Amino acid sequence: APEGTTVVAGTQTSGRGRLGRSWHSAPGAGLYFSVVARAVRAAPFLTLAGGVAVAEGVRSATGLPLEIKWPNDVVTRGAAGPSRRRKLAGVLAEGSTSPDGLQYVILGIGINVSASSYPHELGDRASSIETELGRPIDVGVVLAEVLVALAADLEPLARSEVAGLLARWRRL
């Protein structure tokens, strides 16, 4: 698939995160999408770019301020401090190589949109955009804003221009 191809799903049957951890994907409760990236120079920064895009895109679409928890979690700003932050989204970048080098990276993003019955072990660590806002949101607007934010970083990263992304990532 060409650079930028995006596949969107309303549910996942085998969602996973970093280190092979499972990602709870209740049908209709989240926004799950993957983006194809082929720029070799961008590859080392795609997880960071994905986290920044989610945090900035969700804020732009909803007004909800978010933070990034190293390396690939997007969390709410807990009023009681960092220990009370709850995960709203995750980013996972996985690449494929050949003898010729990197062929592509798939940047997978999962965003909890509406309230869901999370597994017991996640109940105090996970949340959703609608839970945090106390109102429904337009998922299409969230997707569009996240993709706009991501696209704004992919071209500079392909030219090895990383300073702007890293500064925004540090702030988040």
C-alpha positions as a Markdown table, in Angstrom:
| # | Residue | x | y | z |
|---|---|---|---|---|
| 1 | Ala | 0.0 | 0.0 | 0.0 |
| 2 | Pro | 1.3 | 3.5 | -0.7 |
| 3 | Glu | 2.6 | 5.9 | 2.0 |
| 4 | Gly | -0.3 | 7.3 | 4.1 |
| 5 | Thr | -2.8 | 4.5 | 3.4 |
| 6 | Thr | -5.0 | 4.4 | 6.4 |
| 7 | Val | -7.3 | 1.6 | 7.5 |
| 8 | Val | -10.0 | 2.4 | 10.1 |
| 9 | Ala | -11.9 | -0.1 | 12.2 |
| 10 | Gly | -14.7 | 0.1 | 14.8 |
| 11 | Thr | -13.5 | -3.0 | 16.6 |
| 12 | Gln | -10.5 | -5.3 | 16.9 |
| 13 | Thr | -10.5 | -9.0 | 17.7 |
| 14 | Ser | -6.8 | -9.2 | 18.6 |
| 15 | Gly | -5.7 | -5.7 | 19.5 |
| 16 | Arg | -2.3 | -5.5 | 21.1 |
| 17 | Gly | 0.2 | -3.1 | 22.4 |
| 18 | Arg | 3.9 | -2.9 | 23.3 |
| 19 | Leu | 5.6 | -6.0 | 24.4 |
| 20 | Gly | 2.7 | -8.1 | 23.1 |
| 21 | Arg | 0.3 | -6.9 | 25.7 |
| 22 | Ser | -3.4 | -7.2 | 24.8 |
| 23 | Trp | -5.4 | -4.0 | 24.0 |
| 24 | His | -9.0 | -4.2 | 25.1 |
| 25 | Ser | -11.1 | -3.3 | 22.1 |
| 26 | Ala | -14.8 | -3.3 | 22.9 |
| 27 | Pro | -17.0 | -3.2 | 19.7 |
| 28 | Gly | -18.1 | 0.4 | 19.0 |
| 29 | Ala | -16.3 | 1.9 | 22.0 |
| 30 | Gly | -13.1 | 2.9 | 20.3 |
| 31 | Leu | -11.4 | 4.2 | 17.2 |
| 32 | Tyr | -8.8 | 1.9 | 15.8 |
| 33 | Phe | -6.7 | 2.7 | 12.8 |
| 34 | Ser | -3.4 | 1.9 | 11.1 |
| 35 | Val | -1.3 | 4.2 | 8.8 |
| 36 | Val | 1.4 | 3.0 | 6.4 |
| 37 | Ala | 4.6 | 4.9 | 6.5 |
| 38 | Arg | 7.5 | 4.2 | 4.2 |
| 39 | Ala | 10.0 | 7.0 | 4.8 |
| 40 | Val | 13.1 | 5.4 | 6.3 |
| 41 | Arg | 14.2 | 8.6 | 8.1 |
| 42 | Ala | 10.9 | 9.0 | 9.8 |
| 43 | Ala | 10.8 | 5.4 | 11.1 |
| 44 | Pro | 12.7 | 6.0 | 14.4 |
| 45 | Phe | 10.3 | 8.8 | 15.4 |
| 46 | Leu | 6.9 | 7.3 | 14.3 |
| 47 | Thr | 5.8 | 6.2 | 17.8 |
| 48 | Leu | 6.5 | 9.7 | 19.2 |
| 49 | Ala | 4.8 | 11.3 | 16.2 |
| 50 | Gly | 1.8 | 9.1 | 16.7 |
| 51 | Gly | 1.5 | 10.0 | 20.4 |
| 52 | Val | 1.8 | 13.7 | 19.7 |
| 53 | Ala | -0.7 | 13.4 | 16.9 |
| 54 | Val | -3.2 | 11.7 | 19.1 |
| 55 | Ala | -2.8 | 14.2 | 22.0 |
| 56 | Glu | -2.9 | 17.2 | 19.7 |
| 57 | Gly | -5.7 | 15.8 | 17.5 |
| 58 | Val | -8.0 | 14.9 | 20.4 |
| 59 | Arg | -7.4 | 18.3 | 22.0 |
| 60 | Ser | -8.2 | 20.0 | 18.8 |
| 61 | Ala | -11.4 | 18.0 | 18.2 |
| 62 | Thr | -12.7 | 18.0 | 21.8 |
| 63 | Gly | -10.7 | 20.4 | 24.0 |
| 64 | Leu | -9.6 | 17.6 | 26.2 |
| 65 | Pro | -6.0 | 18.1 | 27.4 |
| 66 | Leu | -3.8 | 15.0 | 27.3 |
| 67 | Glu | -0.3 | 14.0 | 28.1 |
| 68 | Ile | 2.1 | 11.3 | 26.8 |
| 69 | Lys | 3.4 | 8.6 | 29.1 |
| 70 | Trp | 6.6 | 7.1 | 27.8 |
| 71 | Pro | 6.8 | 5.6 | 25.3 |
| 72 | Asn | 3.5 | 5.1 | 23.6 |
| 73 | Asp | 0.6 | 5.8 | 25.9 |
| 74 | Val | -1.7 | 8.9 | 25.7 |
| 75 | Val | -3.2 | 9.6 | 29.1 |
| 76 | Thr | -5.5 | 12.1 | 30.9 |
| 77 | Arg | -4.1 | 14.8 | 33.1 |
| 78 | Gly | -5.0 | 13.5 | 36.5 |
| 79 | Ala | -6.0 | 16.2 | 39.0 |
| 80 | Ala | -4.4 | 14.2 | 41.8 |
| 81 | Gly | -1.0 | 14.0 | 40.0 |
| 82 | Pro | 0.8 | 11.6 | 37.6 |
| 83 | Ser | -0.2 | 8.5 | 39.5 |
| 84 | Arg | -3.9 | 9.2 | 38.8 |
| 85 | Arg | -3.5 | 9.5 | 35.0 |
| 86 | Arg | -5.6 | 7.1 | 33.0 |
| 87 | Lys | -4.9 | 5.7 | 29.6 |
| 88 | Leu | -7.0 | 6.9 | 26.7 |
| 89 | Ala | -4.9 | 5.8 | 23.7 |
| 90 | Gly | -2.0 | 3.7 | 22.7 |
| 91 | Val | 0.4 | 3.8 | 19.7 |
| 92 | Leu | 2.3 | 0.9 | 18.3 |
| 93 | Ala | 4.8 | 1.1 | 15.3 |
| 94 | Glu | 5.9 | -2.1 | 13.7 |
| 95 | Gly | 8.1 | -2.4 | 10.7 |
| 96 | Ser | 9.1 | -4.8 | 8.0 |
| 97 | Thr | 12.5 | -5.1 | 6.6 |
| 98 | Ser | 14.2 | -7.0 | 3.7 |
| 99 | Pro | 17.8 | -7.3 | 2.6 |
| 100 | Asp | 17.3 | -3.9 | 1.0 |
| 101 | Gly | 16.4 | -2.3 | 4.3 |
| 102 | Leu | 13.2 | -1.0 | 5.8 |
| 103 | Gln | 10.1 | -1.6 | 3.6 |
| 104 | Tyr | 7.4 | 0.0 | 5.7 |
| 105 | Val | 6.2 | 0.8 | 9.1 |
| 106 | Ile | 2.6 | 0.3 | 10.2 |
| 107 | Leu | 1.6 | 2.9 | 12.8 |
| 108 | Gly | -1.3 | 1.4 | 14.8 |
| 109 | Ile | -3.4 | 3.7 | 17.0 |
| 110 | Gly | -6.2 | 2.8 | 19.4 |
| 111 | Ile | -8.3 | 5.5 | 21.1 |
| 112 | Asn | -10.9 | 4.8 | 23.8 |
| 113 | Val | -13.9 | 6.9 | 22.7 |
| 114 | Ser | -16.9 | 5.8 | 24.8 |
| 115 | Ala | -17.4 | 4.2 | 28.1 |
| 116 | Ser | -16.7 | 0.5 | 28.1 |
| 117 | Ser | -16.6 | -2.2 | 30.7 |
| 118 | Tyr | -12.8 | -2.6 | 30.9 |
| 119 | Pro | -11.4 | -5.8 | 32.2 |
| 120 | His | -11.0 | -5.7 | 36.0 |
| 121 | Glu | -7.3 | -5.2 | 35.9 |
| 122 | Leu | -7.7 | -2.0 | 33.7 |
| 123 | Gly | -10.6 | -0.4 | 35.6 |
| 124 | Asp | -8.6 | 2.2 | 37.5 |
| 125 | Arg | -6.0 | 2.7 | 34.7 |
| 126 | Ala | -8.2 | 3.2 | 31.6 |
| 127 | Ser | -10.7 | 5.8 | 30.6 |
| 128 | Ser | -12.3 | 7.2 | 27.4 |
| 129 | Ile | -12.7 | 10.6 | 25.8 |
| 130 | Glu | -16.5 | 10.7 | 26.4 |
| 131 | Thr | -16.0 | 9.6 | 30.1 |
| 132 | Glu | -13.5 | 12.4 | 30.7 |
| 133 | Leu | -15.7 | 15.0 | 28.9 |
| 134 | Gly | -19.0 | 13.8 | 30.2 |
| 135 | Arg | -20.6 | 14.1 | 26.7 |
| 136 | Pro | -20.6 | 12.3 | 23.3 |
| 137 | Ile | -18.1 | 13.3 | 20.6 |
| 138 | Asp | -17.9 | 13.1 | 16.8 |
| 139 | Val | -15.5 | 10.2 | 16.1 |
| 140 | Gly | -15.0 | 11.4 | 12.6 |
| 141 | Val | -13.7 | 14.8 | 13.7 |
| 142 | Val | -11.3 | 13.1 | 16.2 |
| 143 | Leu | -10.0 | 10.8 | 13.4 |
| 144 | Ala | -9.6 | 13.8 | 11.0 |
| 145 | Glu | -7.8 | 15.9 | 13.5 |
| 146 | Val | -5.4 | 13.1 | 14.5 |
| 147 | Leu | -4.6 | 12.4 | 10.9 |
| 148 | Val | -4.0 | 16.1 | 10.1 |
| 149 | Ala | -1.6 | 16.3 | 13.1 |
| 150 | Leu | 0.2 | 13.2 | 12.0 |
| 151 | Ala | 0.5 | 14.3 | 8.4 |
| 152 | Ala | 2.0 | 17.6 | 9.5 |
| 153 | Asp | 4.9 | 15.7 | 11.1 |
| 154 | Leu | 5.5 | 13.0 | 8.5 |
| 155 | Glu | 7.0 | 15.3 | 5.8 |
| 156 | Pro | 9.5 | 17.0 | 8.1 |
| 157 | Leu | 10.5 | 13.6 | 9.6 |
| 158 | Ala | 11.1 | 12.2 | 6.2 |
| 159 | Arg | 13.6 | 15.1 | 5.8 |
| 160 | Ser | 15.2 | 14.3 | 9.2 |
| 161 | Glu | 13.7 | 17.5 | 10.7 |
| 162 | Val | 12.9 | 16.2 | 14.2 |
| 163 | Ala | 13.4 | 19.3 | 16.5 |
| 164 | Gly | 9.8 | 20.5 | 16.2 |
| 165 | Leu | 8.3 | 17.1 | 17.0 |
| 166 | Leu | 10.6 | 16.5 | 19.9 |
| 167 | Ala | 9.9 | 19.8 | 21.4 |
| 168 | Arg | 6.1 | 19.2 | 21.3 |
| 169 | Trp | 6.6 | 15.6 | 22.6 |
| 170 | Arg | 8.6 | 16.9 | 25.6 |
| 171 | Arg | 5.8 | 19.4 | 26.4 |
| 172 | Leu | 3.3 | 16.6 | 26.4 |
